Amino acid sequence: MLEKSCKNVKLPFVWRNYFSLMNHQTLIPVALITLLLAACGTPSSRPVASAETIAQAPRTMSEKGNEVVLYALGLIDTGYRFGGKNPQAGLDCSGMVSHIYDVAAGMKVAGSAADIAKISRPIERDSLRPGDLVFFNTRNQAFSHVGIYIGDARFVHAPSTNGKVRIDRLSDRYYAQRYESARTFFD
């Protein structure tokens, strides 16, 4: 069959003679060897490990944490008010956390950012899950600002600057320099 198809195709003289001399018993092993060599020449796509990569079991997603994030996102652009504890009057950072945890997770969390830090459990930064808390030293005072981690190195918070609840990145220079701790209320 191959010989017939080769005779119909106008191949150079050398190739025509080569295919006419080959039979099926030699063609199959040659084809398999060719495929094997082609496969060996193609680099496989493997994840590249770096010196910073540490294998560890990820913390499982928290249903309450996800509810906290969804509610927090609904408060974007809510006005800032020092000491504010509800969206109608305005929120400060700790008032925002207290309100969201109460409504979305049914948890009573009260006090200043420092008070909230004292009653929450510390976790590693690379273990952050949506709904966990991130703390900053923004007034030369430990745990003076708090936000809710939403994933992808971002957090929702109520900063006094620009006067509205908003999303910022942990890698933003201002927050990266003032990052203090990650904490959680969830298992």
C-alpha positions as CSV (number, residue, x, y, z in Angstrom):
1,M,0.0,0.0,0.0
2,L,2.8,2.4,0.9
3,E,4.7,1.4,-2.2
4,K,1.6,2.2,-4.3
5,S,1.1,5.6,-2.7
6,C,4.8,6.4,-3.1
7,K,4.7,5.6,-6.8
8,N,1.8,8.1,-7.3
9,V,3.7,10.8,-5.5
10,K,6.5,12.5,-7.4
11,L,9.4,12.0,-5.0
12,P,13.1,12.4,-5.9
13,F,14.6,9.3,-7.4
14,V,16.6,8.4,-4.2
15,W,13.4,8.4,-2.0
16,R,11.4,6.4,-4.5
17,N,14.0,3.7,-4.6
18,Y,14.2,3.7,-0.7
19,F,10.5,3.3,-0.2
20,S,10.2,0.6,-2.8
21,L,13.0,-1.4,-1.1
22,M,11.3,-1.2,2.3
23,N,8.6,-3.6,3.4
24,H,6.1,-3.3,6.2
25,Q,8.3,-5.2,8.6
26,T,11.0,-2.6,8.5
27,L,8.8,0.4,8.1
28,I,7.0,0.0,11.4
29,P,10.1,-0.3,13.6
30,V,11.7,2.7,11.7
31,A,8.5,4.8,12.3
32,L,8.4,3.8,16.0
33,I,12.1,4.8,16.5
34,T,11.4,8.1,14.7
35,L,8.5,8.9,17.0
36,L,10.5,7.9,20.1
37,L,13.4,10.1,19.1
38,A,11.0,13.0,18.4
39,A,9.4,12.6,21.8
40,C,12.8,12.6,23.5
41,G,13.8,15.8,21.8
42,T,10.8,17.7,23.1
43,P,11.2,19.2,26.6
44,S,8.4,18.3,29.0
45,S,6.5,21.1,30.6
46,R,7.2,20.8,34.4
47,P,6.7,23.4,37.0
48,V,9.9,25.1,37.8
49,A,10.9,24.8,41.5
50,S,12.6,27.8,43.0
51,A,14.5,28.3,46.2
52,E,11.5,30.1,47.5
53,T,9.0,27.3,46.8
54,I,8.2,25.3,49.9
55,A,5.8,22.4,49.7
56,Q,3.1,22.5,52.3
57,A,-0.5,21.5,52.6
58,P,-2.8,24.5,51.8
59,R,-5.4,25.5,54.4
60,T,-8.8,24.5,53.2
61,M,-11.2,27.2,52.0
62,S,-13.5,28.6,54.7
63,E,-17.2,29.0,53.9
64,K,-17.5,31.8,56.5
65,G,-14.4,33.4,55.2
66,N,-15.9,33.5,51.7
67,E,-19.1,35.1,53.1
68,V,-17.0,37.7,54.9
69,V,-15.3,38.6,51.6
70,L,-18.5,38.8,49.6
71,Y,-20.0,41.1,52.2
72,A,-16.9,43.2,52.3
73,L,-16.9,43.7,48.6
74,G,-20.4,45.0,48.8
75,L,-19.1,47.8,51.1
76,I,-16.7,49.2,48.6
77,D,-17.0,53.0,48.4
78,T,-18.7,53.2,51.8
79,G,-17.6,56.5,53.5
80,Y,-14.9,56.6,56.1
81,R,-15.7,57.9,59.6
82,F,-13.3,57.6,62.6
83,G,-15.0,55.4,65.1
84,G,-17.7,54.4,62.6
85,K,-19.3,51.0,63.1
86,N,-22.0,50.9,60.5
87,P,-22.2,51.6,56.8
88,Q,-24.9,54.2,57.1
89,A,-22.8,56.5,59.3
90,G,-19.4,55.5,57.9
91,L,-16.8,53.0,58.9
92,D,-13.3,53.0,60.2
93,C,-11.0,49.9,59.7
94,S,-11.9,48.1,62.9
95,G,-15.6,49.1,62.7
96,M,-15.7,47.7,59.2
97,V,-14.2,44.4,60.4
98,S,-16.6,44.2,63.4
99,H,-19.6,44.9,61.2
100,I,-18.7,42.5,58.5
101,Y,-17.8,39.6,60.8
102,D,-21.1,40.2,62.7
103,V,-23.3,40.3,59.7
104,A,-21.6,37.8,57.4
105,A,-20.2,35.3,59.8
106,G,-22.3,35.8,62.9
107,M,-19.2,36.5,65.0
108,K,-18.9,39.3,67.6
109,V,-15.6,41.0,67.0
110,A,-15.2,44.4,68.7
111,G,-12.6,46.9,69.7
112,S,-9.7,48.6,68.0
113,A,-7.5,47.0,65.4
114,A,-5.1,46.2,68.2
115,D,-7.9,44.6,70.3
116,I,-8.9,42.5,67.3
117,A,-5.3,41.4,66.8
118,K,-5.1,40.2,70.4
119,I,-8.2,37.9,70.1
120,S,-7.4,36.5,66.7
121,R,-4.9,33.7,65.9
122,P,-1.7,34.5,64.1
123,I,-1.0,32.7,60.8
124,E,1.9,32.8,58.3
125,R,1.4,35.3,55.5
126,D,1.6,32.6,52.9
127,S,-1.2,30.8,54.6
128,L,-3.7,33.7,54.1
129,R,-7.2,32.7,52.9
130,P,-10.1,34.9,51.9
131,G,-11.7,36.3,55.1
132,D,-8.5,36.4,57.2
133,L,-7.2,39.6,58.6
134,V,-4.1,41.6,57.7
135,F,-2.6,44.1,60.1
136,F,-0.4,47.2,59.5
137,N,1.5,49.7,61.6
138,T,0.3,52.9,60.0
139,R,0.7,55.3,63.0
140,N,4.0,54.1,64.5
141,Q,1.8,52.0,66.7
142,A,1.6,48.2,66.6
143,F,-1.6,46.9,64.9
144,S,-3.0,50.4,64.2
145,H,-4.8,49.3,60.9
146,V,-6.6,46.2,59.8
147,G,-8.1,44.9,56.6
148,I,-9.8,41.8,55.3
149,Y,-7.8,39.6,52.9
150,I,-9.8,38.8,49.7
151,G,-7.2,36.7,47.8
152,D,-4.7,37.4,45.1
153,A,-2.6,39.5,47.6
154,R,-5.4,42.0,47.9
155,F,-7.4,43.3,50.9
156,V,-10.5,45.4,51.6
157,H,-10.1,48.1,54.2
158,A,-11.4,51.5,55.4
159,P,-8.4,53.9,55.2
160,S,-8.8,57.5,56.3
161,T,-6.9,58.5,53.2
162,N,-9.5,59.2,50.4
163,G,-12.2,58.5,52.8
164,K,-13.8,55.3,51.4
165,V,-13.7,51.6,51.8
166,R,-11.5,50.2,49.0
167,I,-9.3,47.4,47.8
168,D,-5.5,47.7,47.9
169,R,-2.6,45.3,47.3
170,L,-0.3,43.9,50.0
171,S,2.5,44.7,47.6
172,D,1.7,48.4,47.3
173,R,4.7,50.2,48.6
174,Y,2.9,51.9,51.5
175,Y,1.3,48.7,52.8
176,A,4.3,46.5,52.1
177,Q,6.5,48.7,54.3
178,R,3.9,48.7,57.1
179,Y,2.7,45.1,57.0
180,E,2.7,43.6,60.4
181,S,0.8,40.4,60.7
182,A,-1.7,38.0,59.3
183,R,-4.4,36.6,61.7
184,T,-7.6,34.6,61.5
185,F,-10.7,33.6,63.4
186,F,-11.3,30.5,61.1
187,D,-9.9,27.0,61.5
